[in-house]
Amino acid sequence: MEDEGKQAHLKLSGVVKGVHAKLRQNLRQSAGDYESVWQAHCQDKALLGEYADAMRSLATEFWSKRPETRIDWCRSTCVEYFHGGGLQKALAKDARRNLFRHQQEENSEDSEPKDMTLDFSEMAAASAAASSPTAELSDSSGSYSQTTLSSSEPDLMFGSPEASLEDRRRKIYERYPAPLYSSISVPFEGPIRLLDVGSCYNPFQQHSEFLAIGIDISPAVESVHQCDILSVELTQQPLQLAKDSLLTYFKTLPRVIPQLPRCSFHVVVYSLLLEYFPARYQRWLCCQRAHQLLMRNGLLLIITPDSHAVHKNAAQMRAWKTAIESLGFRRWRYVKQEHLHCMAFRKTEDEAPLTLIGGADLMSIPQDSQQEEEEEQDHTQYLFGSLPRNDCDFFRDAFSELPDLVD
């Protein structure tokens, strides 16, 4: 029975890896024309159906038996970030960083030595202000208000010593504006709007914390919408759109989604997705699209397979971090599980900053450097589960792009 399970897992993973290998081979044969390769792939309904069924079976029959699945990690990360103080701590850290940067700029312009004692007090106060559970941050205007104040917070001396603590705190935010506070509210309220890209069976739908939208180029179940993240039209969300209207909009999406509103999701999930694309630029564009769809301070969750030790592909993970952060993200969490890299990136900029660091070339995977002869042999062996006999190397390599080897 155990051998049968391994063979079934091997056959399903062979289908998946065979599709990936065939895409990379087609990309080489087309001299890098990733658009035509991807368009042809999206029109191959039979192959897409085979792939979708294989991924669904792997996810529901094998990977779900692990002690902590990739879905569990995504869920716990979101709950901690939005409801467990993670966002508040991130905002407080941003406030300290923002204050320090402004102070450094002032010191560089001022030739006279400056007492830094007050400056560190300012930083502490801004941190307390940002992390206070009573801070109200407007989704639309980014305005700041304070409903309650603690007398134990630092006593800042802006203006008259007789000024109230409320006035002093207001002056801090006027002097050191924090542009990051213009999107997701603290404390967070309502369901977490989550876009699961490449969703084979919409697993987040069963969790009450989420308003989950699953999309895929070839949905395996009715609850997943047909949509290509690389080509879907991104529309400008009206600023006056109320939260309840946005919820209604997402709950009534058509089966085939032609467009999605920008800056409307709290979370975008790319679970075992980026390695699907044969070209580095497609992976880069995919991350750029996530940035456009997320509200500021929203999370991009990326899960990519790797069964090696943490240091084996550390250079690749550093390159991905550099590339993704150059789009206007900052990495909030990284975990290396036995067969997975799990990453959470927070959107910190409305627009990608002007920088020469980063770019599509950094979004590589180990299979990009695989020789063409090896790829040709791979996809003929793996596609649609054609299994060679007595090939231990094949058994091992078939899981190099997939998580959770059967025990």
C-alpha positions as CSV (number, residue, x, y, z in Angstrom):
1,M,0.0,0.0,0.0
2,E,2.9,2.3,0.9
3,D,4.6,1.6,-2.5
4,E,1.3,2.3,-4.3
5,G,1.0,5.6,-2.6
6,K,4.6,6.6,-3.6
7,Q,3.9,5.5,-7.2
8,A,0.7,7.5,-7.3
9,H,2.5,10.5,-5.9
10,L,5.3,10.0,-8.3
11,K,3.0,9.8,-11.3
12,L,1.1,13.0,-10.4
13,S,4.3,14.9,-9.7
14,G,5.6,13.7,-13.1
15,V,2.7,15.3,-14.8
16,V,3.4,18.6,-13.1
17,K,7.1,18.6,-13.6
18,G,6.7,17.5,-17.2
19,V,4.5,20.5,-18.0
20,H,7.1,22.8,-16.4
21,A,9.9,21.2,-18.4
22,K,8.0,21.4,-21.6
23,L,7.3,25.1,-21.1
24,R,11.0,25.8,-20.6
25,Q,11.9,23.8,-23.7
26,N,9.4,25.7,-25.7
27,L,10.8,29.0,-24.4
28,R,14.3,28.0,-25.6
29,Q,13.0,26.9,-29.0
30,S,11.1,30.2,-29.5
31,A,14.3,32.2,-28.8
32,G,12.8,33.6,-25.5
33,D,9.4,34.6,-26.9
34,Y,7.7,34.0,-23.6
35,E,4.4,35.7,-24.6
36,S,3.8,33.3,-27.5
37,V,4.8,30.3,-25.5
38,W,2.4,31.3,-22.7
39,Q,-0.4,32.1,-25.0
40,A,-0.1,28.7,-26.7
41,H,0.1,27.0,-23.3
42,C,-3.1,28.7,-22.1
43,Q,-4.9,27.5,-25.2
44,D,-4.0,23.8,-24.7
45,K,-7.1,22.9,-22.7
46,A,-6.3,19.2,-22.5
47,L,-2.9,19.7,-21.0
48,L,-4.2,22.4,-18.6
49,G,-7.0,20.0,-17.4
50,E,-4.4,17.2,-16.9
51,Y,-2.2,19.6,-14.9
52,A,-5.1,21.0,-12.8
53,D,-6.3,17.5,-11.9
54,A,-2.8,16.4,-10.9
55,M,-2.2,19.5,-8.7
56,R,-5.6,19.1,-7.0
57,S,-4.9,15.4,-6.2
58,L,-1.4,16.2,-4.9
59,A,-2.8,19.0,-2.7
60,T,-5.8,17.1,-1.3
61,E,-4.5,13.5,-1.1
62,F,-0.9,13.9,-0.2
63,W,0.3,17.4,0.9
64,S,-2.7,17.9,3.3
65,K,-1.4,15.1,5.5
66,R,1.7,17.0,6.6
67,P,1.8,18.3,10.2
68,E,1.8,21.9,8.9
69,T,0.7,22.5,5.3
70,R,1.5,25.5,3.2
71,I,-2.1,26.6,3.7
72,D,-1.6,26.4,7.5
73,W,1.5,28.6,7.3
74,C,-0.3,31.2,5.1
75,R,-3.3,31.3,7.5
76,S,-1.2,31.6,10.7
77,T,1.0,34.3,9.1
78,C,-2.1,36.3,8.1
79,V,-3.7,36.0,11.5
80,E,-0.6,37.1,13.3
81,Y,0.0,40.0,11.0
82,F,-3.6,41.4,10.9
83,H,-4.9,40.3,14.3
84,G,-1.9,39.4,16.4
85,G,0.0,42.7,16.5
86,G,2.3,42.0,13.5
87,L,1.0,45.0,11.5
88,Q,1.2,47.3,14.5
89,K,4.8,46.4,15.2
90,A,5.6,46.9,11.5
91,L,4.1,50.4,11.6
92,A,5.9,51.2,14.8
93,K,9.2,50.2,13.3
94,D,8.5,52.3,10.2
95,A,7.8,55.3,12.5
96,R,11.1,54.9,14.2
97,R,12.9,54.4,10.9
98,N,11.1,57.5,9.4
99,L,12.0,59.7,12.4
100,F,15.6,58.6,12.4
101,R,15.9,59.3,8.6
102,H,14.5,62.7,9.0
103,Q,16.8,63.4,11.9
104,Q,19.8,62.3,9.9
105,E,18.8,64.6,7.1
106,E,18.4,67.5,9.4
107,N,21.8,66.9,11.1
108,S,23.5,66.7,7.7
109,E,22.1,70.2,6.8
110,D,22.9,71.7,10.2
111,S,26.6,72.4,10.9
112,E,26.0,72.9,14.6
113,P,26.1,69.8,16.9
114,K,22.6,68.8,17.9
115,D,21.4,67.2,21.1
116,M,20.2,63.7,20.2
117,T,18.4,63.0,23.5
118,L,15.2,64.6,22.4
119,D,15.4,62.9,19.1
120,F,15.3,59.4,20.6
121,S,12.4,60.5,22.7
122,E,10.6,61.5,19.6
123,M,11.3,58.1,18.1
124,A,9.9,56.4,21.1
125,A,6.8,58.5,21.1
126,A,6.2,57.9,17.4
127,S,6.6,54.2,18.0
128,A,4.1,54.2,20.8
129,A,1.7,56.3,18.7
130,A,1.9,53.9,15.8
131,S,1.6,50.7,17.9
132,S,-1.2,52.0,20.1
133,P,-4.3,49.8,19.8
134,T,-6.5,52.9,19.8
135,A,-4.9,54.5,16.8
136,E,-7.4,54.9,14.0
137,L,-5.9,55.0,10.5
138,S,-8.3,55.8,7.6
139,D,-8.3,53.5,4.6
140,S,-9.1,56.3,2.2
141,S,-7.6,59.5,3.5
142,G,-4.7,58.2,5.7
143,S,-5.8,60.6,8.4
144,Y,-4.7,59.9,12.0
145,S,-6.8,60.3,15.1
146,Q,-6.3,59.2,18.7
147,T,-9.2,58.2,20.9
148,T,-7.3,57.5,24.1
149,L,-3.9,58.5,25.4
150,S,-1.7,57.0,28.1
151,S,-0.1,59.4,30.6
152,S,2.9,57.0,30.7
153,E,4.0,57.8,27.2
154,P,7.0,60.0,26.6
155,D,6.5,63.7,27.3
156,L,7.6,65.5,24.2
157,M,8.3,69.2,24.3
158,F,7.2,70.6,21.0
159,G,6.1,74.2,21.3
160,S,4.8,75.4,24.7
161,P,5.6,73.2,27.7
162,E,1.9,73.6,28.6
163,A,0.8,71.9,25.3
164,S,-1.3,68.9,25.8
165,L,0.0,65.4,25.0
166,E,-2.5,65.3,22.1
167,D,-0.9,68.4,20.6
168,R,2.6,67.1,21.0
169,R,1.8,63.8,19.4
170,R,0.1,65.6,16.5
171,K,3.2,67.8,16.0
172,I,5.3,64.6,15.7
173,Y,3.2,63.3,12.9
174,E,3.2,66.8,11.2
175,R,7.0,67.0,11.5
176,Y,7.7,63.4,10.5
177,P,4.8,62.4,8.2
178,A,4.4,58.6,7.8
179,P,3.0,58.0,4.3
180,L,2.6,54.3,5.0
181,Y,-0.4,55.0,7.1
182,S,-2.8,55.5,4.2
183,S,-4.2,52.1,3.6
184,I,-5.0,49.3,6.0
185,S,-6.5,50.3,9.3
186,V,-5.2,49.6,12.8
187,P,-6.9,47.8,14.5
188,F,-7.8,45.7,11.5
189,E,-11.5,44.9,11.1
190,G,-13.5,42.8,8.7
191,P,-12.6,39.8,6.6
192,I,-9.1,39.5,5.1
193,R,-9.5,40.0,1.3
194,L,-7.2,37.3,-0.1
195,L,-6.4,36.6,-3.7
196,D,-5.1,33.0,-4.2
197,V,-3.4,32.9,-7.6
198,G,-3.0,29.5,-9.2
199,S,-5.5,28.1,-6.8
200,C,-6.3,24.5,-7.6
201,Y,-9.2,24.1,-5.2
202,N,-9.6,27.4,-3.2
203,P,-8.4,26.0,0.1
204,F,-8.7,29.4,1.9
205,Q,-12.4,29.5,1.3
206,Q,-13.1,27.2,4.3
207,H,-11.5,29.6,6.8
208,S,-13.8,32.3,8.2
209,E,-11.0,34.9,8.5
210,F,-10.8,35.3,4.8
211,L,-12.9,36.5,1.9
212,A,-10.9,34.3,-0.5
213,I,-10.9,34.7,-4.2
214,G,-9.2,31.8,-6.0
215,I,-8.1,32.2,-9.6
216,D,-6.4,29.9,-12.1
217,I,-5.9,29.6,-15.9
218,S,-7.7,26.2,-15.7
219,P,-9.8,25.9,-12.5
220,A,-10.2,22.4,-11.1
221,V,-13.4,23.2,-9.1
222,E,-16.3,25.5,-9.5
223,S,-15.3,27.8,-6.6
224,V,-12.2,28.9,-8.5
225,H,-12.5,31.7,-11.1
226,Q,-10.8,31.5,-14.5
227,C,-8.2,34.3,-14.8
228,D,-4.7,34.8,-16.0
229,I,-2.7,37.0,-13.5
230,L,-0.4,38.0,-16.3
231,S,-3.0,39.4,-18.7
232,V,-6.0,40.4,-16.5
233,E,-6.9,44.1,-16.8
234,L,-6.2,46.1,-13.7
235,T,-8.7,48.9,-13.2
236,Q,-8.4,51.9,-10.9
237,Q,-10.5,51.5,-7.8
238,P,-12.7,54.6,-7.1
239,L,-11.5,56.1,-3.9
240,Q,-15.0,56.7,-2.7
241,L,-15.9,52.9,-3.0
242,A,-17.2,51.8,0.4
243,K,-15.9,48.7,2.1
244,D,-19.3,46.9,1.9
245,S,-19.5,47.7,-1.8
246,L,-16.1,46.2,-2.4
247,L,-17.1,43.0,-0.5
248,T,-20.3,42.8,-2.6
249,Y,-18.2,43.2,-5.7
250,F,-15.9,40.3,-4.8
251,K,-18.7,38.1,-3.7
252,T,-20.4,38.5,-7.1
253,L,-17.4,38.0,-9.4
254,P,-18.2,36.2,-12.7
255,R,-16.8,32.7,-13.4
256,V,-14.4,34.2,-15.9
257,I,-12.8,37.4,-14.5
258,P,-11.8,40.0,-17.1
259,Q,-10.6,42.6,-14.7
260,L,-9.6,43.3,-11.1
261,P,-9.4,46.6,-9.2
262,R,-6.0,47.9,-8.1
263,C,-5.1,48.3,-4.4
264,S,-8.1,46.2,-3.3
265,F,-6.6,43.1,-1.6
266,H,-5.1,42.6,1.8
267,V,-3.2,39.5,0.8
268,V,-2.0,37.9,-2.5
269,V,-0.8,34.3,-2.3
270,Y,1.6,32.8,-4.8
271,S,1.9,29.2,-3.6
272,L,3.9,27.0,-5.9
273,L,3.2,29.4,-8.7
274,L,6.4,31.3,-9.7
275,E,8.3,28.2,-10.7
276,Y,5.4,27.4,-13.1
277,F,6.5,30.3,-15.4
278,P,9.3,29.4,-17.8
279,A,10.7,33.0,-18.0
280,R,12.3,35.1,-15.3
281,Y,10.4,38.2,-16.6
282,Q,7.1,36.4,-16.1
283,R,7.9,35.8,-12.4
284,W,9.0,39.4,-12.1
285,L,5.8,40.6,-13.7
286,C,3.8,38.4,-11.5
287,C,5.3,40.0,-8.4
288,Q,4.7,43.5,-9.9
289,R,1.1,42.6,-10.5
290,A,0.7,41.6,-6.8
291,H,2.1,45.0,-5.8
292,Q,-0.5,46.7,-8.0
293,L,-3.4,44.6,-6.5
294,L,-2.4,45.0,-2.9
295,M,-3.4,47.8,-0.6
296,R,-0.4,49.5,1.1
297,N,0.7,47.4,4.0
298,G,-0.8,44.3,2.4
299,L,1.0,41.0,2.3
300,L,2.4,39.0,-0.6
301,L,2.9,35.4,0.4
302,I,5.3,33.3,-1.7
303,I,5.8,29.6,-1.3
304,T,8.3,27.9,-3.5
305,P,9.6,24.3,-3.3
306,D,13.1,23.2,-2.2
307,S,13.9,20.0,-0.4
308,H,17.5,20.8,0.1
309,A,19.1,22.3,3.3
310,V,18.5,25.9,3.9
311,H,21.9,27.0,2.7
312,K,21.8,25.1,-0.6
313,N,19.8,27.7,-2.5
314,A,20.4,30.6,-0.2
315,A,21.8,32.8,-3.0
316,Q,18.5,32.3,-5.0
317,M,16.4,33.4,-2.0
318,R,18.6,36.5,-1.4
319,A,18.3,37.4,-5.1
320,W,14.5,37.0,-4.9
321,K,14.4,39.2,-1.8
322,T,16.4,41.9,-3.6
323,A,14.2,41.7,-6.7
324,I,10.9,41.8,-4.9
325,E,11.9,44.5,-2.4
326,S,12.9,46.7,-5.4
327,L,9.2,46.7,-6.4
328,G,8.2,48.5,-3.2
329,F,8.0,45.6,-0.8
330,R,9.8,44.8,2.4
331,R,10.2,41.2,3.6
332,W,8.3,40.6,6.8
333,R,8.9,36.9,7.4
334,Y,10.9,34.0,6.1
335,V,10.7,30.4,7.1
336,K,12.5,27.4,5.6
337,Q,10.5,24.2,6.0
338,E,11.7,20.8,5.1
339,H,10.5,21.0,1.5
340,L,9.5,24.7,1.1
341,H,10.6,28.3,1.3
342,C,7.9,30.4,2.9
343,M,8.1,34.2,2.5
344,A,5.9,37.1,3.4
345,F,6.5,40.6,1.9
346,R,4.7,43.7,3.0
347,K,3.9,46.4,0.5
348,T,5.5,49.6,1.8
349,E,5.4,51.9,-1.3
350,D,2.6,52.9,-3.6
351,E,4.9,53.0,-6.5
352,A,8.1,51.1,-7.2
353,P,11.1,53.2,-6.1
354,L,13.6,54.4,-8.6
355,T,16.5,52.0,-8.2
356,L,19.1,50.1,-10.2
357,I,19.0,47.3,-7.7
358,G,16.7,44.4,-8.6
359,G,15.0,43.3,-11.8
360,A,13.8,40.3,-13.6
361,D,17.2,38.7,-14.0
362,L,17.2,38.0,-10.2
363,M,14.0,35.9,-10.4
364,S,15.8,32.7,-11.4
365,I,15.2,29.1,-10.4
366,P,17.7,26.2,-10.5
367,Q,15.9,24.7,-13.5
368,D,16.7,27.8,-15.6
369,S,20.3,26.6,-15.9
370,Q,19.4,23.0,-16.7
371,Q,20.8,21.9,-20.0
372,E,18.5,21.4,-23.0
373,E,19.3,17.7,-23.4
374,E,18.4,17.1,-19.7
375,E,15.1,18.9,-20.1
376,E,14.2,17.0,-23.2
377,Q,14.9,13.7,-21.4
378,D,13.0,15.0,-18.4
379,H,9.7,16.0,-20.0
380,T,9.5,12.8,-22.2
381,Q,9.9,10.7,-19.0
382,Y,7.6,12.8,-16.7
383,L,4.8,14.0,-18.9
384,F,1.5,12.3,-18.2
385,G,3.1,9.9,-15.7
386,S,5.3,7.8,-18.0
387,L,7.5,6.1,-15.4
388,P,10.9,4.5,-16.0
389,R,11.7,1.4,-14.0
390,N,14.4,1.0,-11.3
391,D,15.4,4.7,-11.6
392,C,16.2,6.0,-8.2
393,D,17.5,9.3,-9.6
394,F,14.1,9.9,-11.3
395,F,12.3,9.2,-8.1
396,R,14.4,11.8,-6.3
397,D,14.4,14.4,-9.0
398,A,10.7,14.2,-9.7
399,F,10.1,16.1,-6.5
400,S,12.7,18.8,-7.0
401,E,10.0,21.3,-8.0
402,L,7.3,19.9,-5.6
403,P,7.0,19.9,-1.8
404,D,6.3,17.2,0.8
405,L,7.8,13.9,-0.3
406,V,5.6,11.0,0.8
407,D,7.0,9.4,4.0
